[in-house]
């Protein structure tokens, strides 16, 4: 993982269940930056030139709808809420060292590499597929390394 520091050591957060993680507004805000940063790196690597991107909630929400994680969110939730859920989940996966920045970027690059990013609609579909892949891999990892809900995640 990203071993140069342990981000968990600096945070005072604990969760009772997955739903609490997915609805944590602070985690979602942090996740928004993380998602945009890692997508910008991945797209820059694919295009072989620097770029800075904002991943729309619609793209993230669309990916979430195709996963089992969708069951954790009310069916009437709007795209903005679905995007926030994805951002919080990805942030949780990184903060708890279930995924590294490198792994996130590699998953995105692998899914964007052979896609047409020159057109907004085509890029949106490619990004949706990339995040769907990232979410599915994250869910598999979470199954292998389940959340210790009774323990503060900042404890060693």
N, C-alpha and C positions, 0 to 999 in steps of 0.2 A: 504494500500500500504506500501512500504518501508519507513516508516515515520521518521526514525532517521535523515534524512536530505532531503532537497528538491533539487535534482540535477539540476532542471531547473533554480534555482536561480543563479547558477554559469555559465550558458551558455548564450551566446549572439547569438542566432540563430532565424531566422524567415523564414517562407515559404509562397510562393504565392499559391502553389497548391501541390497536391499529387505527381505529377511528379518530382517536385523540391526536395521533401523529398527522393524519391526513387533513385535519381541520385546524392545525396550529398555524395561526396567521404569521407569526414571527418566522417559523420554519419555512413557510411558503414564500415570504419576502426574500429570505436568504436563498431559497431554491430558485427563485426567479433570476437572481444574479448568476447563480451557478449554471443554470440551464442556458442562459444567454452566452455566458463565457465559454462553456464547453462546445456549444453549437458553433460559435464564432471560430474557435480553434479548428474544429472539424471541417467546417466549410473552407477556411483558409488553407488547410492542408490539401483538400480536394482540388481547389482552384489554383493552388500554388501561388497565392497572393493574399495579403492580409485583408480581412474583412471583419466588420463588426455587425452582429445581427441581433435582432429581438425576435424570439420565437413566440408567435401569437398563441394566445390561450386556445383559440379554435383548433390549432394544430395539435396541441397537447391534449385537449379534451377529446378530440377525434381518436387519438391513439388510446386514451384511457377507456373509451367506450368499447374498444375491441378486446379488453382484458378482463380477467376475473376480478381485478381490483375495483371495477365499476360497481360491483355489488355493495361496496362499502360506502357508497355515496347515494343520497336520495335520488330517485328517478327523475324528479322535477328540477334537479340542479342545472343551472345555466353553464354555458361554456366557460365563462370566467371562473366559476367555482371549480369546474373540472380541471382547468389549467392550474389553478392553485393547488389542487390535490396532487397533481403530477409533480409540481415544483416541490411541495413539501416532502413527498415520497422520495424523490431523487436526492434532496438535501439530507434526509434521514439516512439513506443508504450510504452516502459519502461520509457524513459525520460519524456514523458508527463503524466506519471502515469496512463495510460490506462491498463497496465499490471504490476504486481509486479514480482520481481524475483521468489518469491514463486509460483505464478501462472504459470509462464513459466515453472519452474521445474516440477510442478505437472502435467501439460499437457503432458510434455515429458515423465515423469515416467509412467503415465497412459497408454501411447501408447507403451512404451517399455517393460513394466512389464512382459507380457506373450509372448514375442518374443524371438527367438533364436539369441543371440548376439555373439555366439561363432564362427560364420562363417562371413567373410567380406561381402559377397554378401547379406546374410540374414540380417546382421546388417544394411547395406546400405538401404535395402528396409524398414526395421523397422524405421530407422531414417527419411527416406523420408516421411513415413506415419505419424510419430510424428510431423514433421514440417508442413505437410499438415494440420493436425489437429490444430496446433498452428496458422497457417495463417488464416484458416477459422474462428476460434474463434476470432482472432484479427480483422478480417474484420467485423464480427458481432458487436464487441465492438465499432469499429470505426463508424459503422452506427448509433449506439445508442449515441455515444459521438463524433459527427463530429468535424472535424478540423476547428478551427476559423482562416481561412487563412488571414484575414486582421489584425490579432493581433499577435504581437510578442509572441511566446510561453513562453518567460521568464517573461512576465508581469503577475501580480496577478489579 
